[in-house]
């Protein structure tokens, strides 16, 4: 089969590799669509991990074969694969901090080499614990590119719940890339009034279509947010942009005794300065959120499958596996006309 093999920093090659064989409890899945996640983009471009590996974890596919003992699925079933599932028994699982569970950090989907997602390949093998607890059937009528959003929607829903967003609040989402637009929609789903900032007109236009009040980040975002909130600032602020300037903007726009959440900053060296002499008297909370939660796995899937949030409109580029390196490049930096990039294995 063909796979986009990561060999080292900024070195992604489409190669012929051996197709995985499912063992007992495992399933071989033909990948239909795999979304290009910013986390994998960072791994490829910054060389955080040693190659060779096959990345890609926003996977929607069709069962091609099952190993002995598999009863949940059979050949021809369509499903979404999560790549991480917690043990459920350790200290961190009891605290519901699943991303800190050592078993959760084991990758459960692979296209060969060390398990690293495997979605950037024609076939991926789901290990037994993923087949049992991390695979979700795709209903009829749901497109593969829609289903591939289940995992990123889960991560964003986890953040919205951690920030305790609810009806009656005003929420600012800083950054309206694909993740920011998901956060915007989920904050609206939770009942909040949403303000959304970005520097790019097409992203601001999309955030308006998703029900947010768009704010041009080239202007004075903090002033505008305060003007829209009786001078207080946002009750909750979700940071979906990188850089110290965006961090400071988000913090300043958060009202006293409000909460700011930093979403999934995963590159070592991403830093920002905080004036604790201002932060502490204002009683602002700074939260973080990373990866998915098994507790909301079914809810996230239903939000996608029932189209309660708009995901297909976020897809701007559909590329074949042969153009995996270009897909990574497109997804690596904000640009007009670029939102979500997906790889289609049949393209």
Secondary structure, DSSP 8 states (H G I E B T S, - for coil): -EEEEEEETTEEEEEE-------TT-EEEEEEEEE--HHHHHHHHHT-S-SSB----EEEEEEEEE-TT--S--TT-EEEE-S----SSSHHHHTT-GGG-TTTTS--EESSSS-S---SBSEEEE-HHHHHHTEEE--TT--HHHHTTHHHHHHHHHHHHHTT--TT-EEEEE--SHHHHHHHHHHHHTT-EEEEEES-HHHHHHHHHTT-EEEETTS-HHHHHHHHTTTS-EEEEEE-S-SHHHHHHHHHHEEEEEEEEEE---STT------HHHHHHHT-EEEEE-S--GGGHHHHHHHHHTTSS--GGGEEEEEEGGGHHHHHHHHTS--TT--EEEEETT-
